Amino acid sequence: MKVEKWSLPSILITIVLILLVLVMVYPFLYMISVSLSDSIYVMRGEVTWFPKGLDFSTYQLVLNDARISQSYLNTIIYVSLGTLISLVVTAFGAYSLARRDMLFHRGFTLLIIFTMFFQGGMIPTFLAVKSMGIMDSVWAMVLPGAVSTWNLLVMRTFFANFPTELEEAGRMDGLSDFGIFTRIVAPLSQAVFATIGLFYAVAMWNNFMFPLLYLRDPELFPLQVVLRNIVLAGSNAGSESMGVGSDAMVVEESLKYATIMVSTIPILLLYPMLQKYFVKGVMIGAVKG
Amino acid sequence: MAMQQSELQARAPASVPYGRFRRRWSRGKLLLVMFVPCLLYYVLFKYYPMFGIVISFKNYNLYKGVWESDWVGFKYYAMFFQNPDFWLLFRNTFLLGLYKLVFGFPAPILLALMLHEVRNRLFKRFVQTATYMPHFISNVIVASMVVMFLSPTGGLINQLMNSLGLETVHFLTRPEWFRTIYVLSEIWQHLGWETIIYLAALSAIDPSLYEAAEMDGAGRLRKVWSVTLPGITSAIVILLLLNVGKVLEIGFEKVYLLANPTTYETADIFSTYVYRVGMTNGNFSYAAAIDMFTGVVSLVFIVMANSISRKVSDNSLW
């Protein structure tokens, strides 16, 4: 396998992969460049790779927008509270499911797996949430997606492979099941907690359907809804021609890109550091598959 | 002998189901308590809505609620099947799912095979980092990017096409473009991420197989065909199965965000129709009937995919 390092196939594969990387990264590069460029260059369509005539005014406008700062705060609240609740409920549930000696172990497992194949659907779920009286509150964001079956099963698989000797040792020392989990299993499973917590956090950060269905009060809107109202509702309605003259039109474009970047930057910055945890999560899940 | 007997007697009560149950109960009730929040979630947000489907057989009345509303039998199901839009929705949902499967399924396999051939670790890691990234971007942002880049006024793609002497295309208001746009954006988003499982399967292939193939004079392509591909066949089959089962389960968010009345001809799918009928027009019973219909059809798809695969190969989901 060490021979033919720069043979024709290797070169072709390298070229294809580099092109692919460009396709993945360039859109972000372009948006950053346009949003940071002077409007004259944007208008002339001269911005391609790097910002021209550095100009931070679009970001000033975006960050001073009351809707965006309010929704940013809302999203942060939903993400922190949601991740905490999801993680606690999922971890406890997963640990008890991993213990084959739990009463009704099989029944509960089937109960959960069945929901992967059949669900009530959008409207019955909406009516259920409505009848619980949690519409238009933090709980409507946090509770309906509190447990993801996939994450639950990944965690269960992880806990099921936890060395039983350690659990036995805890039992010898007089720990209850609760104590065994909180004092022995959980502290030794930090990696899986980090992984699953990140999955929940990203899903909550990106969630658009829950606020669309369960929130009516604009004060409660998360970033994604505000983002959509600013960027998409405008362009869908063809309001781009609304600006005064063509100059205003292009500035609006930079403004939209700046809005997109402001709401994406946390994920873009954190992602490379957290990547290994995400991959680990898929791996644990795949072992079982 | 006597000891054996007394031992048996001591054990006997425990083997009686009721005794075992009691022992497991007293030993394991804390485990059950730990499971309660999770159980509560499934009961409240999964099973309670499942029973809420009864409103599709009723005439939902806001003041009477789900349980008190009047029964109407299959009225809303009949209404749906007789609706001229039914076949349009069915076709759109099915074709969107089919194209996503046909073009989106092989893509990560190809990428994984290419990554597997890369010897330089740093370069491989770099490509992986770059291609996994879009998976974490929200649908709202991806849809925003698509809309902005395809904009007929100053959008990146149209600018590029104009500079090549091509005419401006109004991509997002032309029904014939919707499926292409949707499928390409799906591939862009998830291509990298979906290679992970294949890469794991690829790294588990025994290196001695490659050496043996080399001894037999196999070239590079031959090795891919005879060693690499067989090594990931079972992963491919399982994932194909899952994806065939999910053909009709197209994510609501992105279609909802990218579609508009001018493209409904190809872009309107079951879930976006349910949203409009239920949430916008407030016809909950009719919308729930469509929910139920899609749920049952998806279930049938999964069961069928599984049973076909079990007959044809050794791989199955259950």
HADDOCK unambig.tbl for C-alpha pairs under 7 A between the chains (distance, minus, plus):
assign (segid A and resid 13 and name CA) (segid B and resid 114 and name CA) 6.30 0.50 0.50
assign (segid A and resid 17 and name CA) (segid B and resid 127 and name CA) 6.92 0.50 0.50
assign (segid A and resid 21 and name CA) (segid B and resid 127 and name CA) 6.17 0.50 0.50
assign (segid A and resid 21 and name CA) (segid B and resid 130 and name CA) 5.88 0.50 0.50
assign (segid A and resid 21 and name CA) (segid B and resid 131 and name CA) 6.44 0.50 0.50
assign (segid A and resid 24 and name CA) (segid B and resid 130 and name CA) 6.44 0.50 0.50
assign (segid A and resid 24 and name CA) (segid B and resid 131 and name CA) 6.10 0.50 0.50
assign (segid A and resid 25 and name CA) (segid B and resid 130 and name CA) 6.71 0.50 0.50
assign (segid A and resid 89 and name CA) (segid B and resid 37 and name CA) 5.93 0.50 0.50
assign (segid A and resid 89 and name CA) (segid B and resid 38 and name CA) 5.61 0.50 0.50
assign (segid A and resid 90 and name CA) (segid B and resid 38 and name CA) 6.58 0.50 0.50
assign (segid A and resid 92 and name CA) (segid B and resid 34 and name CA) 5.47 0.50 0.50
assign (segid A and resid 92 and name CA) (segid B and resid 35 and name CA) 6.13 0.50 0.50
assign (segid A and resid 93 and name CA) (segid B and resid 34 and name CA) 6.46 0.50 0.50
assign (segid A and resid 93 and name CA) (segid B and resid 35 and name CA) 4.64 0.50 0.50
assign (segid A and resid 93 and name CA) (segid B and resid 38 and name CA) 5.30 0.50 0.50
assign (segid A and resid 96 and name CA) (segid B and resid 31 and name CA) 5.49 0.50 0.50
assign (segid A and resid 96 and name CA) (segid B and resid 34 and name CA) 6.70 0.50 0.50
assign (segid A and resid 96 and name CA) (segid B and resid 35 and name CA) 5.95 0.50 0.50
assign (segid A and resid 102 and name CA) (segid B and resid 28 and name CA) 5.98 0.50 0.50
assign (segid A and resid 102 and name CA) (segid B and resid 31 and name CA) 6.43 0.50 0.50
assign (segid A and resid 102 and name CA) (segid B and resid 32 and name CA) 6.97 0.50 0.50
assign (segid A and resid 103 and name CA) (segid B and resid 24 and name CA) 6.75 0.50 0.50
assign (segid A and resid 103 and name CA) (segid B and resid 25 and name CA) 6.88 0.50 0.50
assign (segid A and resid 103 and name CA) (segid B and resid 28 and name CA) 6.91 0.50 0.50
assign (segid A and resid 115 and name CA) (segid B and resid 46 and name CA) 6.91 0.50 0.50
assign (segid A and resid 117 and name CA) (segid B and resid 299 and name CA) 5.98 0.50 0.50
assign (segid A and resid 118 and name CA) (segid B and resid 295 and name CA) 6.07 0.50 0.50
assign (segid A and resid 118 and name CA) (segid B and resid 299 and name CA) 6.45 0.50 0.50
assign (segid A and resid 119 and name CA) (segid B and resid 46 and name CA) 6.51 0.50 0.50
assign (segid A and resid 119 and name CA) (segid B and resid 50 and name CA) 6.17 0.50 0.50
assign (segid A and resid 119 and name CA) (segid B and resid 295 and name CA) 6.70 0.50 0.50
assign (segid A and resid 120 and name CA) (segid B and resid 46 and name CA) 6.71 0.50 0.50
assign (segid A and resid 120 and name CA) (segid B and resid 49 and name CA) 5.02 0.50 0.50
assign (segid A and resid 120 and name CA) (segid B and resid 50 and name CA) 4.06 0.50 0.50
assign (segid A and resid 120 and name CA) (segid B and resid 53 and name CA) 6.44 0.50 0.50
assign (segid A and resid 121 and name CA) (segid B and resid 291 and name CA) 5.30 0.50 0.50
assign (segid A and resid 122 and name CA) (segid B and resid 291 and name CA) 6.89 0.50 0.50
assign (segid A and resid 123 and name CA) (segid B and resid 278 and name CA) 6.65 0.50 0.50
assign (segid A and resid 123 and name CA) (segid B and resid 284 and name CA) 6.60 0.50 0.50
assign (segid A and resid 123 and name CA) (segid B and resid 287 and name CA) 6.64 0.50 0.50
assign (segid A and resid 123 and name CA) (segid B and resid 288 and name CA) 5.60 0.50 0.50
assign (segid A and resid 124 and name CA) (segid B and resid 49 and name CA) 4.91 0.50 0.50
assign (segid A and resid 124 and name CA) (segid B and resid 52 and name CA) 5.29 0.50 0.50
assign (segid A and resid 124 and name CA) (segid B and resid 53 and name CA) 5.83 0.50 0.50
assign (segid A and resid 124 and name CA) (segid B and resid 288 and name CA) 6.36 0.50 0.50
assign (segid A and resid 125 and name CA) (segid B and resid 45 and name CA) 6.81 0.50 0.50
assign (segid A and resid 125 and name CA) (segid B and resid 49 and name CA) 4.84 0.50 0.50
assign (segid A and resid 128 and name CA) (segid B and resid 48 and name CA) 6.89 0.50 0.50
assign (segid A and resid 128 and name CA) (segid B and resid 49 and name CA) 5.70 0.50 0.50
assign (segid A and resid 144 and name CA) (segid B and resid 45 and name CA) 6.02 0.50 0.50
assign (segid A and resid 177 and name CA) (segid B and resid 30 and name CA) 6.33 0.50 0.50
assign (segid A and resid 177 and name CA) (segid B and resid 31 and name CA) 6.34 0.50 0.50
assign (segid A and resid 178 and name CA) (segid B and resid 30 and name CA) 6.63 0.50 0.50
assign (segid A and resid 202 and name CA) (segid B and resid 136 and name CA) 6.94 0.50 0.50
assign (segid A and resid 206 and name CA) (segid B and resid 138 and name CA) 4.63 0.50 0.50
assign (segid A and resid 209 and name CA) (segid B and resid 253 and name CA) 6.43 0.50 0.50
assign (segid A and resid 224 and name CA) (segid B and resid 140 and name CA) 6.32 0.50 0.50
assign (segid A and resid 228 and name CA) (segid B and resid 140 and name CA) 6.21 0.50 0.50
assign (segid A and resid 231 and name CA) (segid B and resid 144 and name CA) 6.30 0.50 0.50
assign (segid A and resid 232 and name CA) (segid B and resid 144 and name CA) 6.01 0.50 0.50
assign (segid A and resid 260 and name CA) (segid B and resid 141 and name CA) 6.55 0.50 0.50
assign (segid A and resid 272 and name CA) (segid B and resid 129 and name CA) 6.88 0.50 0.50
assign (segid A and resid 286 and name CA) (segid B and resid 197 and name CA) 6.83 0.50 0.50
